[in-house]
Amino acid sequence: MAPHILTKRKKDAGLIRILLSFGPCRHLWPTVAAAPCDLYASGGTPCVAAHSPTRSLYNSFTGALYQILRNSDGSTLDVYPLSGGVANVSPQDQFCLNSTCSIAVIYDQSGHGNDLTRAPPNNFNGPQSDGYDNLANPVGASVTLNGQKAYGVFISLGTGYRNNECQGTATGDEPEGIYAVLDGTHYNDNCCFDYGNAENKTGAAGLGNMEAIYCGNCSIWDTGAGPGPWIMADMEVGLFSSGDGSNNPSDPTQTDRFVTAMVKCTHNLWAIRGGNSESGALSTYWSGVRPSGGYNPMRKEGDIILGIAGDNSNGAQGTFYEGVMTTGYPSDDTENAVQENIVAADYAVGQYNNGQELTVGSSISFHVTTPGFTTSYIAHNGTTVNTQVVSSSSPTAQQQTASWVVEKGLGNSNCFSFESVDTPGSYIYESDFHLMLGSLDGTLAFGESATFCIQAPLNGQGSSIRSWSYPARYFRHYGDVGYIAGQGGPEFFDATNYYSDDVSFIIGQAFA
């Protein structure tokens, strides 16, 4: 007798059990974990786009998750999953040693070819000389999944990904579901940190021409409870937390480090759901009709964005770990099973620092390692951070300008901030990629701009000091002035000559 195969999703654990019956004998095969897109398929709403640099979103997927670009020479490397599905980043770490790297392509795992690459130029031109948006640097989003190291997509201002030639995604008023795992602590109030369905050109097309998950505290349109960030839907010319275009007290401020965000729609019904990606169930923040004034029916165009708005507005920030788009309106049960799978993936914060160890409260100096400039240290002249020749015989006042107190990061306590010894209460921060000295003003933006992480040195000496806000940029001295510089970027101080030396410093005891 031919075997009868029964596939069943077990709701409580998000598992697929395969039961084979041979006449009177039954054999239960070992439990196989169902990945998110397996669960969506079993619920009748298959994935038509699936993006994740951290893991496979299908149990059987073994293709490349993303492509790394090495900035020093333009070489590329595809990153594949290990047997358990988590990205194998060891080859990447070796490939990027003594250089900086960017995520060039986030591959679509669904088979539809909906890969994400640099968002192209338009009326919101990117900061690069060719008008394209920046690429994300992976080290800013280091995580672990069940104890295995992986990297997310850290979106800084000016960074964005897009595909304007997608296949299989919802268009017009067709139903769809979207989910993403995001960092609930990395956001701002600018437009728009999105993932999802967008116009098929890089410009705003009109009301209802897109439908994407948004996470941030932009309050130009709708808002949720508290100060934000909130999970909302970007439907073009509006971010919505409900159907009436106002405040939704049921849409809470997200405080979790890892956030599951979901938006789904079918004709004149749509919903927002969310939860903690590390534990617990999903909650429904909105379920009801579309906003009035042009959003029913929808006119979706079916292309995909990440980190930007439909018109390519690229002033937002956030971190993306995984996400999918489906065809059809997923059931709550299916989404609940996906949430269980996300929780079981065991996301946790990864390593922020891998250079010299620093002690909070200690006083330090930053000694230049570039040949010909090794008598210089990072110092300041008023509010300008620069390099100066300093020694034990220098005047005390000058020694103090080259001395810094290590503090917990003002924008992220896993990294560090550096307070001036001679100007207490003032910290090194970046402004338009220039290193400056400024007083703490209590804002999130200043705290993040004054936060830096300690990395292994690019030239093998000491450490390199990475900007938390712009992970592709490091402390650099160039013409005796301090910058956060990229390797081969658009600014004159991003020049590749001597880059590895100029961004490597020996962190030693302070002069004063």
N, C-alpha and C positions, 0 to 999 in steps of 0.2 A: 504494500500500500504506500502510495506517495505520502510523504510527510505533510502535515498541515501546520503552517507557520502562523503563529499569532503574536503580534507585536502590541505591547500594552505600555502606556506611560504610567508610572507610579507617582501619583501627585505628591505624596508627602516627601519624597526624597529626590524628585526630579530624575528618575532612573527609567531605563528601558530594560525590561526583562524579555528574553526571547524564549518562548516555550515551544518545544518540538514534541509532537505526538506521533508515536509509531504504534498503531493498533492499541492494545491495552496498556502499552508501556509509555510512560511519560518521563522525559529527561529535562530538568531545568538547568539551562546553561548558566555560567557565571554572570552575575550582574554587570552590565555595561553602562557606564555613565553617559547620559545624553547631554550633549552640548546645546547651547541656546538654539541654534538653527535646526537641530534635530527636533527639539521640542516644538518650535514653531511649525515645522513640517508636519509633525504628528497632530497638531491642532488645526491643520488645514489652511494655514497662512504662512507659506514658505518664505524664507529670506530671499530677497532679490539683490541685496547688497549686504556684505558682512565685512567689517573692518576692525582689526585689532592687532597692534604690535605686541601684545602681551601673551596671546594664546590662540589656539584653534577654536573656532566657534562652531565647527562640526566635529563630531567624534572621529570621523574618518579623514579629516583634512590633513594633508602632509605637505602641501605646497608652501611657497614662500609667503611669509606674513608681511614683510616690508623690505625696502631696499635702503641701505645706508650709503651716503655719499661722503667720501673723505675729502675735506676741504683743502688739504695741502697739495693734492695732486689730481683731484677729480675722479679717482677710482671709486668703484661701487662694489657693494657686497649685498647679496640677498640673505635674509635671516629666516631660518626655518624653525619649526617647532621640534621639541624633543618628543620622545615616544608618548609622554603623558599629556602633550598638547601645549605646554608652556614654551615660550620662545627660548631658543638656544642662543644666548647672548655672549657666550665665551668667545666664539670666533670674532664677533663684533668688537669686543673689548680689545682683543689682540690687534685687529685691523685698525682701530682708532688710536692705538698707543702712540704717544708723542705727537698727536695731531688732534684736530677737532673734527667732528662728524655731524651730519644732518640727516634727517629722515627724508629721502627723496621721493619715495613711492610708498603708499599704504595700499597693499594689494587687496582686491575684493575676493573673498573666499567663496562667494556664492556660485561662481562659474559664469556670471554674466559679464565679467570684464569691467566692472565699475570701479576701477582703481582710482585713487586720489593722488594728484600731483599738485605742484605749485599753482596757486590761483593766478590766472593771467591778468594782464593790465586792463584797466578801464578807467572810469572817472574817479575812482578811488585808487590811484596808482600805488603800487607797493613801493617800499623804500629802496629797492634795488635799482641800479642804473637802467635795467631793461624793463622796469615797470612791474615785474612780477613780484608777488609777495615773497617774504622770507620763508625758509624752511625751518622746521622745529629741530632743536638740538635735544637728543634723547636723554642726556645725563640729568636734565632738570626734572625728570619724572621717573626716577628710579624706584621700583617697587619689588615686592616679592609676591609670588603666588604659591601657596603651600610650601613656603620656604625657598622657592627657586627664584633667582633674580630675573627681572625683566624690566623693560622700559616702556613708558607711555609716551604721549605726544604733548609736550609742554608748549602751549601757544602763548608767545609773547606778542606785544603790540607789533603790528605789521606782518604777522605770520598768518598764513592761510592756505587751505587745500581745496581743490575743486575738480569736478568732472562735468563738462558740458555736453557729453555725448553718451549718456547712460542708456542702458537697455533693461527693460522689464520693470522699471519703477512706476509708481502710480502717476497718472496724468489726469488732467481735468478734475472730475469729482470722484475719481476711483478711490476705494478704501485702501488704507495702509496702516501699518504700525511702525513705530520707531522706538528704539531704546538706546541708551548710552550709559556707560559708567564713567563718572566725572569726579574731579577733585572739588569738594564743596568749600574748600578754603582758598582756592585760587580763582579769583574773579575780579571784575570791576564794574563800573556803571556805564561803560561805553557800549556802543552797538557794534557788532553783536556776536557773542560767542555761541554759534549755532552748530548743530549737526542734523542733517536731514535733507529734505526735498526742496529744490530751489529752481529758479529760472534757468533756461538753457542759453542765457547770455549773461555776461557779467554787468548787469545793470538792473535797477528796479523796474519791473514790468507792470506792476499794478496790484490792487487789492486781490488777495486770494491766489496769487500766482506762485506761492511757495508754502511749505509747511515743514517746520523744523523745530527740534528741541532747542530752547534757549536756556542758559543758566547764567545768572548775574543779578545785579541790583539796579539795572537801568529802570528809571521810573518815568520816562517820557510818556509811556502809554499806560498799560496796566501795572498793578503792583500786587504783592501778596502781604501776608502778615509780617510784622516786624521790619527790620532794616534790610533784609535780604542777605544772601542771594536767594532767588526763587527759581523754580522750574516753571517755565512758561512756553507758549508756542509762538514762533515767529511765522505769521501768515502774510507777511509783506505789508509795509506801511503800518505796522502795529505788532507789538508783543502782547499776548493775551494770556491772562490767568483764569478767565471765565468767559461766559458768553455775552456779558453786558458791557465789556470794555471799561472796567473800573477796578477798584480794590476787591480782592478775593481773600477774606480772612481765613478761608480753609486751605489756602496755599501757603505753607509755613516757610519761614527762613530755614535754609539748609545749613546745619551746623556740623554734619558728619564729614570726616575726611574723605571717604569714598561714598559717592551718591549714585544710586540707580535712578535714572530719569526716563520717563516714558510718555509719549504722545501718540494717540491713535485717533482715526476718524473713519466714518462711513456716512457719506451724504451729509445730512444736517445733524449728525451726532458726533461729538468728539470728547476726548477725555485726557486729563493729565494724571499720571500716577507717579509715585516716587517712594523711595525708602533708603535705608542704610545698606550699602553694599556688603558690609561686614556681618550684619546680623539682622534678624527680624523680617517681617513681611512688608509688602507694599501697602500704601494707603492711596486712596483716590482723592485728589485735590479738586477735581472738577469733572463732571460728566453731564453733558447737556447740549443745547443747540449752539450753532455757530454765532459769532458776533454779528450784529446787524450792519447794514450799510455797504454790502458788497462782498461778503464772505460765504454766501450760499446762493448758488453752488460755487464750489472752489474751481479754480482754473490752473491747477498745479501743472508745472512743466517737466517735472521728473528728473531733474539733474541733482547733483549732490554737492554739498558744501561741508567744510569742517573748519571751525574757528573764525569764520567771517559771516557777514550777512549776505543776502541774496544779491545786493548791489556791490558786493565785495568790500563793504565798510570793514576796516581791519584794525579798529582801535580797541578791540576787546582782548581779554586774556582768559585763559582757562586751561585745564588739562583733560585730555581724552585718553581712555584706556581701551575701551571696546564699544562697539555699537553695530546695530543692524537696521535695515529697512525691510519690511515685509510687503507682500501683496495680500489684500484682505484685511479685515478688522479682527485682530487677535482677541480671543476671549480672556476674561480675567483669570480663568484657571490656567491658561497657557502662560500668561505673563507671570502668574504666581510661581509656576514651575521654573520659569527662567530666572526669577529672583532667587529661588532656592539654589539653582545651579551657580549663580554669581556668588552667593554667600559661601557655597562649598569650595569655590576657587580660592578663598582665603587670601584676599588682597591685604597687604600690609605695607607700611612705609618702608622704603629701601634705604640705601646708604647715601647720605648727602655729601659726606666728606671722606676723601681717601688720601689726603696729603698729610703734612705734619700735624700732630695733635696739638690743639690749643686749649689752654685753661682759662675759663672765664675769670676775669679779674686780674689776669697777668698783664704786664706791660711788655710790648714787643716793638721790634723794628722790622722793616721790609728792605732787605739788602739786594740790590740789583745784581744780576748774574751775567748780563750782556758783556762780552769781551770789550775792554776799553772803557767801561763805565762802572767797574766794580767798586769804586770808592763812593758811589752814590746810593742814596736811600730815598724811599718815598717820604715826602715831607709836605708842608703846605706853606704858602705865602698868602696870608689872609684867607680868602675863601677858595683859592685855587690850589688844588693838589698837584704837586710837581715832584721832581727828583732834585736832590741837592747833594753836593759832596759834604759829607759829615764824618767827623772822627771824634775820638775821645778828647782831642785838644780843641775842638770847636767850642765857641761860646755856649754857655748853658742855654740861652734862649734858642739858639739854633738846634741844639740837641733835643730840646723839648718839641720843636716843630716836627721832628722825625721820630717821635715816640707816640705809641698808641696803646690804649687800654682795650683788651678783648672783652666784649659784652655778648650776651645772647642775642641772636639775630632779632632785630626789631620787627621784621616782617615774617620771620620763620625761625622759631627757637632752635631748630635743628642745625642752623648755620650761625653766622657771627656778624656782629657789627663792630666797628672800630672807632672808639671815642678819642678825640684829641687830648693829649696830656696837658698842653698849654692853654687849651680852650675847652674846659669841661662843659659837657652838655652839647658839644658839637661833634658830628660824626661824618665820616667819609660817605658820600652818596653819589649817585650818578644823575646827571641832568643832560639830556641829549647826548649821551655816551661820554660826556666829560666828567671826570672825577672832581667833586667839589667838597667843601666843608660847610656843613650847615647845621642849624639847631633843630632838634626834634620838635615837630609841630603837632604830633598826635594823630596824623592822618595815616591811613593804610598805605597810600601811595608813597609817602616819604619813608615809612618803615621798610617797605619792600625795596625801594631804591637804595637803602642803606644796609642791605643784607647781602652777605657774600659767603660762598662755600669754598672750602679748601680742597683742592684737587691735586693729584699727582703731577709733578712738574713736567711740562712739555719738553724741556731740554735735559731732564734728568737731575736737575739741581734744585733742592728746596721744595717749593710748592708753587702751583698756579692758583690764583684767587679768582674764582668764577662769580659773576653776577648772578644773584638768585633770580632777578626779574628777566634777564636775558642770558640763558645758560650757554649760548654760543659765544659769549663775550667775557673777556678776562681783563683784570688789571694789566695795563700796559703803559710803559713810559715811552714816549715818542717825541723827540725834540725837547726833552726835559719836562714835558707836560704829562699829566696822568689822564688816561682814558680807560673805558672798557671797550676793548677792541675785538673784532672778529678776525678770523683768518681768511684774508682775501675778500672781505666785504666791500661795500660801496664807499666807505669813508676813507679819506687819505691816510688816517692812522690805522687802517686795516691792512696795510701793505704786508705782503708775505715775507719780504726780506727781514731776517732776524726776528721773525715773529715769535718762534719758540723760546728764544733767549729773552726777548723783551717782556714776555708774560710769565717768566719764572723768577721767583724771589726766594732767598733764604730768610726764613722767619726766625729772628734771633731776639736776644734780650734787648730791651729798650735802652737808649742812651740815658734817659731821665725818667 
